[in-house]
Amino acid sequence: MTKLDLTPLAASLPSSVPFVGPEAQERARGAPFKARLGANESAFGPSPCAQQAMVKADIWNYGDPENHDLRAALAAQHNVGPQNIIVGEGIDGLLGYLVRLFVTSGDHVVTSDGAYPTFNYHVAGFGGTLHKVPYRDDYEDPTALFAKAAEVGAKLVYLANPDNPMGTWHDGATLVQALDHLPEGCVLVLDEAYIECAPAGAAPDIAADDPRVIRMRTFSKVYGMAGARVGYAIGNPGLIDAFNKVRNHFGMNRAAQAGALTALADVEYLNDVLGRIDAARVRIAAIARDNGLLPLPSATNFVAIDCGHDGVFAKAVLDGLIARGIFVRMPFAAPQNRCIRVSCGTDADLDAFAAALPGAITDARRG
């Protein structure tokens, strides 16, 4: 076979992926999971109206490459212009386009050690140099992030609010104040995938035209459309227009567009899901405490649970849960990796989690 003539950068990259999916784990264990509580999908599904819209979509036709109707609806919801909105294949896809726009070999980027790994994956893929700062008391630290950005001359800084994987959050005023220390020419990538789950005031009051910030949102979490891959970003028109230079113009399929547009309008269903998420967070916390573990406060659709020891012990608890048919995940960087992360689920999902957790803890303690 002829040797693959990859670019030097591609040839230098490790053969790795950010996540091992639950499907791969099911194949490895030879059985399906009883409860899928690891990917922060919505166990409650999308709006029935959105499901109908997706079924009725003329899927044999390409989606509108301008995403015109969805962008207009999103602009109206956020009281901005359509020129402030870009739609793409989930936040993951938009992060890839953004990094492509800003980062090439030798460029510097800053993130938190243990934050969302897909961003890091894209930075590596375009040859950027990634700098990490530690969490502070299980919170991403904007002061430290921006100081590191100034130190290394970073072009991008990634910050999630609320945070994944810890579920913690800053109030919006704190982030607005911190922006005064963002170095000139650096762009804050503010990932707000879970913002609908957060308390009032968590979303910062930042003008959509502010060139220092691009905000990422998604339909994968509270809207229950993770498989449809619909994300969007709010930002300065100049930056938003730059996405059109590199994005896949037919990346959004017609059914996903129709579902997102309909889901956006179904406020009653959204509020119902938010109520279910709140109830599930309370129950997950109670299950954790019943087993001598400590749940962290959460502004997301999951709860991080402190297992009380180190990452080795938490991994043993996670493995015990997976062996019992419960799919969960855990942070990958210390000291956050003392926790497991459990997505909000249905009553049946959480019944299964509650039944499996004591045995998993016992196994972990036995070593």
N, C-alpha and C positions, 0 to 999 in steps of 0.2 A: 504494500500500500504506500502511495506517495505520502511523504511527511506533510502534515498540515502546516501551511505557511501562515500561522497566526501572527498577529502583531506582537511585538516584544512585551507590551503591557498584558495582553490577554494570555500569552504563554506564561507570564510570571505569576498569574493569579492562582490561588489554591482552588481545587475542585470542591467547592463548598456552597451551601445554600443557607439563607438565614434561618429557615425553620424546617424541621421534619414534620410533615403533616400528620394528622391523626389517621388518615387513610393508610399511610406507610406503616404506622405503628400497628394498625389493625392487621395488615398483611403479615407483619413480622410475628405478631402474637397468635395469628390464626383464628381470630374471633373479633366480632365487632365490640365496640364500647357500649356499655349500658348508659353512660351519661357523657356527653361531649361538653366539657366544662373548661377547655383549655385555650380556645382561640378567640374568646370574647365576641363571638357571634351573638346574635339575638336568638335565644331559644324560643322567643315568642313570635318570631316570624314577621314578615312585612304586613302592612295594611291589606285587608282583603280587597279593598278597592285597587290597590297597587298590583296585587296579584292578578286581578281581572284585566287590568290594563296591559300587563305583560303578556297574558295569554292572547289578547286580542291584537297585539302588535303585529304588523305585517313583517314578520321576521325574515322573509325572503328578500326584503329590500334593505339596502344599507341604511344605517342611521344618518340623520342630518349631520354632516361633518362640522357644522358650526355650532351644534347643540343649542340652536337659537332659542327654542321655547323654554328649555330648562334653564339656560343662562338668564333669560328675562325673568323667570319666576324667582330664581335665587337672588337676583339683583333687587327685585321688589321686596323680598323678605328681609334683606339686609339693608335696605334703604341706600343702595349704591347703584351705579350704572352698570349695564351689561359689560362695558369695557373694563370693569373691575373684576370680572369673573372668568375663570378658565375651568372647564370640565375635563376630567380625564379618568383613566382606568384605575380608580381608587387612589388613595393618598400615595401608595407605593409607586404607581405609575407617574404621578405628578412629581414625586421626589426624584425619580430618575431623570425626568425632563429638566427639572430645576438644576440638578447637579451637572447635567450635560451643558447647560447654558453657562455655568459659572466656573466649572472646575476642569482643569487639565493637569498634566504632570507638573508637580512642584507647587501647586496651589494648596493653601492651608484651609482646613475646616475644623470646627470645634463642636464637640458634643459631650454628653455626660457618659461616664463609664458605667455601662449597663443599660443605657437607654435603647430605644427602638433600633434593632440591628439592621433593618433594611436600608436605612439611611447610610449606615457605614458601608454596606454592601455596594451601594451606588458610588460612593466616594472612592472606594478601592477600584471599582470598575472603570472609572475615568482618570485614574492615576493621581488622585489627590492625596495629600498627607493629612491624616486624621489625628487630632489632638483630643485627649479626654480629660475631663476633670471629675473628681468624685462627687457623689451625692452628699448632701449635708442633712443628716438626721432623716434620711429616706425621702428627701425632697431634692429635685434638681435645683441647682444653685445659680441663678442668673448672674449674680455679682461675680462669681468665680468664672462662669462661662465667658462673660464679656471681658473680664480682665485677661483671660487666656487669649481671647481673640485679638486684643490689642497687642499682647506680647508677641504673637506669632504672625500678625498681619493676616488674619483669617478673612476669607471672602464670604463664608457662610457660618452661622451658628445655629445649631438645632436645639430646640427646647419644646417639650411636650407639656401642655397644661390643659386638663389634668394629665398626670404622668402615667405612662405605661413602662414598667410593670408594677409600680408601687401603689398607684391609685391616689397619690397625694396631689395637692393643688395649691397654687398661689392665688390670692385675690388679684383682680385685674389692676388695681391701683399700684400694687407692688411691681408688676411688670412694666407699667407705664413709667414709673419712677426709675426703674432699672435701665430703661432705654436711653436715658441720658448718658450712660456709660458705654453704650455700644459704639465701637470705633467707627470713624468715618469710612464710608465705602463698604462696610460689612452689612450683610442682610441677615436679619433674624428669620429663621424658618420656624414659625410657631405652629406646631401640630396640635390642633384642637379636635382630634377625632372623638373625644369623649365629652365635649363641652356641654352637650345637651343634658348630660347626667349631673352636671356640677351645680353647686348652689349659685343663687343670684350674686352677681358681682365678680364671678370668676373670669368672665370674658373681659379683657381690657378694652377700654375706650380708645381705640386707635383708628385714625382716619384711613379709609380704604386707599387713599392716594398717597399715604406715607411711604416713601421709597425705601425705608429702612426695614419694612416688615412684609412678609407674605404669610397669610394664614391658611392652613390646610383643614378642610372639613370632609366628612364622609357620610355616605348612606349605609355603611357596613355595620354600624353599631345599633343605635336606638331605632333606626329605620328598618333594620332587619334584612338588608339586601347585600350581605357580604359577598355572596356568589355572583351577583350582578356586576360588581366592580364599578362603582360610581363614586368618584370623589370630586371635590372642587376646591379651588383656591381663590382667595380674595386678596387683591393687591393693586399696586400702582399700574395704571393702564400701559405704561411703557414696558414694564416687566411682563404683564399678562400677555401683551401682544408678542413678546419675544417667544413665548411658548409655541406660537404658530409656526415658527421657523423649524422646530424640531419634533413636534408631537406627531403621533399617528392620527391623521385626520379622520380615519374611519375606525378609530379604536373603540368608540362607544357604540355598542349595538343598539338596535332600534327598541328592543324590549326593555333594556336597561333604562334608556331615556324615558320611555313611557312610564315605567314603574316609578322612577324617581320623581317625575313631575307629579304623578298622582299621589305618591306618598307625602310629598311636601305639603299638599293641600289638606291631607287628612289629619288635622290637628287633634281631633278627638281621640283617634287611635294612638297617636304619639303620646299624648298625656296618659292614656291607659297603660302603655308600655313603661313609661317612666315610673308609674305607680308600682308596677310589678317588679321593676328593677330595684326600687327602694325596699320593697318587701323581701326580695331575695337577698339583698345585702344584709338586712337585719337577721335573716335566718342563717346565712353563712357565718356571720359573726357569732351567733348563738351556738352553732355546731362547733365552731373552733373553741369557744370558751368551755363548752361541755367536755371537751377533750384536753383541757389544760393548755391550749394554744392561745395566742394573742392576735386577734384580727386588727389590722390597721384601718384607720378611717379612710373611706373611699368616696371619691367623686366621679366614679366610673361605673361600668357595668360588670365589674369584678371586684373581688376582695383579696388583697394580699394577706396571708396568714403567717405570722412569725412562729416558726416551729421551735424556737427557744434554744437552738444550738447553732451549729455551723452549716455550711453548704452541703457537707457530706451527709449529715443527718437529714436535712430537708430533701436531698435527692433520694435518700432511702424511703422517706415517707411518700414522695412522688412515685417512686417505683412500686411501692406497695399498693398505691391507689390504682396505678395502671394495671398491675397484675390482677386487681379485683374489678377491672372493667371501667374504671373512672379516668377519663382523659383530663388531665390538668397540666399546667406548665409551671415553671419557676424562673425567677430572675437568674441571670448567668454570671453576674459579677458580685464579688464580696463588697460589703457585708449584706447586700440585699438578698443574696442567694441563701440566706438563712430562712427564707420564706418560700411558700408555695403560692400560686396564684390561681384562684378559683372563679370562673365566670358565673354570672347570675344565670340561673336555670329555672325550669319548671319545678313544681312541687315534686314530681316523680324523679327528676334529676337530682334534686337536693336530698330526697329520701335515700337514693342510692349512694350519694356521697356520705351522708350521715352513717349509713350502715357500714361503709367500707373504711372510714377513717380510723376507728379504734384499732382494727387489725393492722392497718398500715403503720400506725404509730408503734404498736407492740413489736412488729417486725423490725422497725428501725432501731428501737431501743435494744433489741437482741443483737443487733449488728449483723 
